[in-house]
Amino acid sequence: METEVWSRIWKCVKQALPKAVRTCLWLFKIILPISLLVRLLQYSGWLTILAGYMEPAFSLIGLPGETAIIFITSIFCPLYAPIALIATMSLGLREATILSIMCLTAHNLIVESSVQAKTGSSFWRMTILRIGMAFVIAFALNKVMPTEGWGTINATHNIDDCNSLWEVFQLWFVSSMEVILTILLIVTALMILHYLLDEFNLMRGFSRGLSPLMKLFGLPEDTAFLWLVGNVVGLAYGGAIMMEQIEDNKLSRANGNRLNYHLAMSHSLLEDTLIFVAIGIPVLWIVLTRLFFAMVVVWVVRGYESISKAGVDPKVS
């Protein structure tokens, strides 16, 4: 029996490693050109010019104007791109935390909103919600986060220390490799974990104990399994399973839509958290902020639905 278990574990490792290699190549394609562009913009002074235009708006949420390019990148790209860009700037840890949670709230929207559109939600409603809430969350964090006692991230990778383009290229390459290798280790471990969870059919077992948490979040109890899937293996894979359950009438579109509001704010909680923690962002600020605002959004939606029904239902006094 023990030999069989280890054989199944080794099978999961062998399945995960090729995907990890492909992920590494994919990361090279995303991170290297984008981070090089930003390094060159920094060195040329163009990023400073852009920052001047964005400074008034971003100062309201406690961020320097130059971080606008990172947030805009996150809207259209997977999270690895904004992480690479954060690594190109010497930001205070407080500012980096606010920016990271903005990117976690609104990233890769074309892909992820399309996935949610197939599972009972509106593409544009999810997209607008996530962009809008990114600024709401950033504004709230800027008000409640302490202003003292924060260090800096990436203090050793400062473009101001470069005196030539060659030094810029060296700085870009070293900092990019550090980010890629760190993320690669995390992604490889997570891929192995995903295969293990699937191989030993652990997801449904874990989800059975989540019913009380679903009530707190304002979600139906029958969404517990999909909530766990969405937060462990991601929105795209979770969306595929949600579509399957809707087609098999195991989940209504209404409940799927309500879950989507939560997942729009908080999904891939395991992977997303780890890759930001790897660059120094505090874990509790990431996890608790995302879960809190996901809960708030769902309860606000439920309240709006109740008011709307009361307004159109003549039986409701």
C-alpha positions as CSV (number, residue, x, y, z in Angstrom):
1,M,0.0,0.0,0.0
2,E,2.8,2.4,0.9
3,T,4.6,1.6,-2.3
4,E,1.4,2.4,-4.3
5,V,1.0,5.7,-2.6
6,W,4.6,6.8,-3.4
7,S,4.1,5.6,-6.9
8,R,1.0,7.8,-7.3
9,I,2.9,10.8,-5.8
10,W,5.8,10.3,-8.1
11,K,3.4,10.1,-11.1
12,C,2.0,13.5,-10.0
13,V,5.6,15.0,-9.8
14,K,6.4,13.7,-13.3
15,Q,3.1,15.1,-14.7
16,A,3.8,18.5,-13.1
17,L,7.5,19.0,-14.2
18,P,6.9,19.4,-17.9
19,K,4.2,22.0,-17.3
20,A,6.6,23.8,-15.0
21,V,9.2,24.0,-17.8
22,R,6.6,25.3,-20.2
23,T,5.5,27.8,-17.6
24,C,9.1,29.0,-17.3
25,L,9.3,29.6,-21.0
26,W,6.0,31.4,-20.9
27,L,7.3,33.6,-18.0
28,F,10.3,34.5,-20.1
29,K,8.1,35.7,-22.9
30,I,6.0,37.9,-20.6
31,I,8.4,39.2,-18.0
32,L,11.6,39.9,-20.0
33,P,10.2,42.3,-22.7
34,I,7.9,44.1,-20.4
35,S,10.4,44.6,-17.6
36,L,13.1,45.7,-20.1
37,L,10.7,48.3,-21.6
38,V,10.1,49.7,-18.1
39,R,13.8,49.8,-17.3
40,L,14.5,51.7,-20.5
41,L,11.6,54.1,-19.7
42,Q,13.0,54.7,-16.3
43,Y,16.6,55.3,-17.6
44,S,15.4,57.6,-20.4
45,G,13.2,59.7,-18.0
46,W,10.0,59.0,-19.9
47,L,8.5,57.2,-16.9
48,T,9.0,60.3,-14.8
49,I,7.1,62.3,-17.4
50,L,4.2,59.8,-17.3
51,A,4.3,59.8,-13.5
52,G,3.8,63.6,-13.5
53,Y,0.5,63.2,-15.4
54,M,-0.7,60.4,-13.2
55,E,0.5,61.7,-9.8
56,P,-2.7,63.7,-8.9
57,A,-5.0,60.7,-9.3
58,F,-2.7,58.1,-7.7
59,S,-1.7,60.3,-4.8
60,L,-5.3,59.9,-3.6
61,I,-4.6,56.2,-3.0
62,G,-1.1,56.7,-1.6
63,L,0.8,55.7,-4.7
64,P,3.4,57.5,-6.9
65,G,2.2,58.3,-10.5
66,E,4.8,55.9,-12.0
67,T,2.9,52.9,-10.6
68,A,0.0,53.6,-13.0
69,I,1.9,51.7,-15.7
70,I,2.0,48.6,-13.5
71,F,-1.7,48.7,-12.8
72,I,-2.6,49.2,-16.4
73,T,-0.4,46.3,-17.3
74,S,-2.2,44.1,-14.8
75,I,-5.6,44.8,-16.3
76,F,-4.5,43.2,-19.6
77,C,-1.9,40.7,-18.5
78,P,-1.6,37.8,-16.0
79,L,-0.2,38.7,-12.6
80,Y,3.4,37.7,-13.5
81,A,3.8,40.8,-15.6
82,P,2.9,43.4,-12.9
83,I,5.1,41.4,-10.4
84,A,8.0,41.8,-12.8
85,L,7.3,45.5,-13.0
86,I,7.1,45.9,-9.3
87,A,10.5,44.3,-9.1
88,T,11.9,47.1,-11.4
89,M,10.9,49.9,-8.9
90,S,12.2,50.7,-5.5
91,L,8.9,51.1,-3.7
92,G,8.1,51.4,0.0
93,L,6.6,48.2,1.3
94,R,3.4,50.1,2.2
95,E,3.0,51.4,-1.4
96,A,3.9,48.0,-2.9
97,T,1.3,46.3,-0.8
98,I,-1.5,48.7,-1.9
99,L,-0.4,48.3,-5.5
100,S,-0.2,44.5,-5.3
101,I,-3.7,44.3,-4.0
102,M,-4.9,46.5,-6.8
103,C,-3.3,44.2,-9.3
104,L,-4.7,41.1,-7.5
105,T,-8.2,42.7,-7.7
106,A,-8.0,43.7,-11.4
107,H,-5.7,41.5,-13.6
108,N,-6.0,39.6,-16.9
109,L,-9.5,40.9,-17.2
110,I,-10.1,40.0,-20.9
111,V,-9.5,36.3,-20.1
112,E,-11.0,36.1,-16.7
113,S,-14.1,38.1,-17.3
114,S,-14.7,36.0,-20.4
115,V,-14.6,32.9,-18.2
116,Q,-17.1,34.4,-15.8
117,A,-19.3,35.4,-18.7
118,K,-19.7,31.7,-19.5
119,T,-20.9,30.9,-16.0
120,G,-23.8,33.2,-15.5
121,S,-22.2,36.7,-15.2
122,S,-21.9,39.7,-17.4
123,F,-18.4,40.3,-18.9
124,W,-18.7,44.1,-18.6
125,R,-20.2,44.0,-15.1
126,M,-17.3,41.8,-13.8
127,T,-14.7,44.0,-15.6
128,I,-16.1,47.3,-14.3
129,L,-16.6,45.8,-10.8
130,R,-13.0,44.7,-10.6
131,I,-11.4,47.9,-11.9
132,G,-13.6,50.1,-9.7
133,M,-13.1,47.9,-6.6
134,A,-9.3,48.1,-7.2
135,F,-9.4,51.8,-6.5
136,V,-12.0,51.5,-3.7
137,I,-9.8,49.0,-1.9
138,A,-6.6,51.0,-2.5
139,F,-8.3,54.1,-1.2
140,A,-9.5,52.2,1.9
141,L,-6.1,50.7,2.5
142,N,-4.4,54.0,2.2
143,K,-6.7,55.3,5.0
144,V,-6.3,52.3,7.4
145,M,-2.7,51.1,6.9
146,P,-0.1,52.5,9.3
147,T,2.2,55.0,7.8
148,E,5.2,54.2,9.9
149,G,7.3,51.1,10.3
150,W,7.4,50.0,6.7
151,G,10.6,49.1,4.9
152,T,11.2,49.0,1.1
153,I,11.3,46.2,-1.4
154,N,13.9,45.8,-4.1
155,A,16.2,48.4,-2.6
156,T,19.2,46.8,-4.2
157,H,17.9,47.1,-7.7
158,N,17.8,50.9,-8.2
159,I,17.9,52.3,-11.8
160,D,19.5,55.5,-10.3
161,D,22.7,53.6,-9.8
162,C,23.1,52.9,-13.5
163,N,25.4,55.1,-15.5
164,S,25.1,53.4,-18.9
165,L,22.8,51.3,-21.0
166,W,25.0,48.3,-20.4
167,E,24.4,48.6,-16.6
168,V,20.7,49.0,-17.3
169,F,20.7,45.7,-19.2
170,Q,22.6,44.0,-16.4
171,L,20.2,45.3,-13.8
172,W,17.2,44.2,-15.9
173,F,18.6,40.7,-16.5
174,V,19.6,40.0,-12.8
175,S,16.3,41.3,-11.3
176,S,14.2,39.5,-13.9
177,M,16.0,36.2,-13.3
178,E,15.5,36.5,-9.6
179,V,11.7,37.0,-10.1
180,I,11.4,34.2,-12.7
181,L,13.3,31.6,-10.6
182,T,11.4,32.5,-7.5
183,I,8.0,32.2,-9.2
184,L,9.1,29.1,-11.1
185,L,9.8,27.3,-7.8
186,I,6.4,28.3,-6.4
187,V,4.5,27.4,-9.5
188,T,6.2,24.0,-9.7
189,A,5.3,23.2,-6.1
190,L,1.7,24.4,-6.7
191,M,1.4,22.3,-9.9
192,I,2.5,19.2,-8.0
193,L,0.0,20.1,-5.3
194,H,-2.8,20.4,-7.9
195,Y,-2.0,16.9,-9.3
196,L,-1.9,15.4,-5.8
197,L,-5.2,16.9,-4.8
198,D,-6.8,15.5,-8.0
199,E,-5.0,12.1,-7.8
200,F,-6.2,11.5,-4.2
201,N,-9.6,13.2,-4.7
202,L,-9.0,15.6,-1.7
203,M,-10.8,18.7,-3.0
204,R,-14.4,17.5,-2.2
205,G,-13.3,16.2,1.1
206,F,-11.9,19.6,2.1
207,S,-14.9,21.5,0.8
208,R,-17.3,19.7,3.1
209,G,-16.1,21.6,6.1
210,L,-16.5,25.0,4.4
211,S,-20.3,25.4,4.7
212,P,-20.1,27.8,7.7
213,L,-17.6,29.9,5.9
214,M,-19.9,30.1,2.8
215,K,-22.7,31.4,5.1
216,L,-20.3,34.1,6.4
217,F,-19.4,35.1,2.8
218,G,-23.1,35.3,1.8
219,L,-22.7,32.3,-0.6
220,P,-25.0,29.3,-1.0
221,E,-23.7,26.1,0.7
222,D,-23.6,24.3,-2.7
223,T,-20.8,26.6,-3.9
224,A,-18.3,25.4,-1.3
225,F,-16.6,22.9,-3.7
226,L,-16.3,25.5,-6.5
227,W,-15.1,28.2,-4.0
228,L,-12.3,25.9,-3.0
229,V,-11.5,25.0,-6.6
230,G,-11.4,28.7,-7.6
231,N,-9.1,29.6,-4.7
232,V,-6.7,26.7,-5.1
233,V,-6.4,26.0,-8.8
234,G,-7.6,29.3,-10.3
235,L,-10.5,31.0,-12.0
236,A,-10.1,29.5,-15.4
237,Y,-10.1,25.9,-14.2
238,G,-12.8,26.7,-11.6
239,G,-14.9,28.3,-14.4
240,A,-14.7,25.1,-16.4
241,I,-15.9,23.0,-13.5
242,M,-18.6,25.5,-12.8
243,M,-19.8,25.3,-16.4
244,E,-19.9,21.5,-16.1
245,Q,-22.0,21.7,-12.9
246,I,-24.4,24.2,-14.4
247,E,-24.9,22.0,-17.4
248,D,-25.5,19.0,-15.2
249,N,-28.1,21.1,-13.1
250,K,-25.9,20.7,-10.0
251,L,-25.6,24.5,-9.7
252,S,-28.0,27.2,-10.7
253,R,-26.8,30.2,-12.8
254,A,-28.0,32.5,-10.1
255,N,-25.8,30.8,-7.5
256,G,-23.0,30.7,-10.1
257,N,-23.4,34.4,-10.6
258,R,-23.3,35.1,-6.9
259,L,-20.1,33.0,-6.5
260,N,-18.6,34.9,-9.4
261,Y,-18.9,38.2,-7.5
262,H,-16.9,36.7,-4.7
263,L,-14.3,35.1,-7.0
264,A,-13.9,38.4,-8.9
265,M,-12.5,39.8,-5.7
266,S,-10.7,36.7,-4.4
267,H,-9.5,33.8,-6.4
268,S,-6.3,31.8,-6.8
269,L,-5.8,32.7,-3.1
270,L,-3.0,30.2,-2.7
271,E,-0.9,30.8,-5.8
272,D,-1.5,34.6,-6.1
273,T,-0.6,35.1,-2.4
274,L,2.6,33.0,-2.6
275,I,4.0,34.8,-5.6
276,F,3.5,38.2,-4.1
277,V,4.8,37.1,-0.7
278,A,7.9,36.0,-2.7
279,I,8.7,39.6,-3.5
280,G,8.1,40.7,0.1
281,I,4.3,41.6,0.3
282,P,2.8,40.7,3.8
283,V,0.6,37.6,3.5
284,L,-2.1,38.8,6.0
285,W,-2.7,42.0,4.2
286,I,-3.2,40.1,0.9
287,V,-5.4,37.3,2.2
288,L,-7.6,39.2,4.7
289,T,-8.1,42.2,2.4
290,R,-9.2,40.1,-0.5
291,L,-11.6,37.9,1.6
292,F,-13.1,40.9,3.4
293,F,-13.9,42.8,0.2
294,A,-15.1,39.7,-1.5
295,M,-17.6,39.2,1.4
296,V,-18.6,42.9,1.3
297,V,-19.3,42.8,-2.5
298,V,-21.5,39.6,-2.2
299,W,-23.5,41.0,0.7
300,V,-24.0,44.3,-1.1
301,V,-25.2,42.4,-4.2
302,R,-27.6,40.4,-2.1
303,G,-28.9,43.5,-0.4
304,Y,-29.5,45.1,-3.8
305,E,-31.3,42.0,-5.1
306,S,-33.5,42.0,-2.0
307,I,-34.4,45.7,-2.5
308,S,-35.1,45.2,-6.2
309,K,-37.4,42.2,-5.5
310,A,-39.2,44.2,-2.9
311,G,-39.7,47.1,-5.3
312,V,-41.3,44.9,-8.0
313,D,-43.1,42.4,-5.9
314,P,-46.6,43.8,-5.0
315,K,-46.9,41.2,-2.2
316,V,-44.0,42.7,-0.4
317,S,-45.1,45.7,1.8
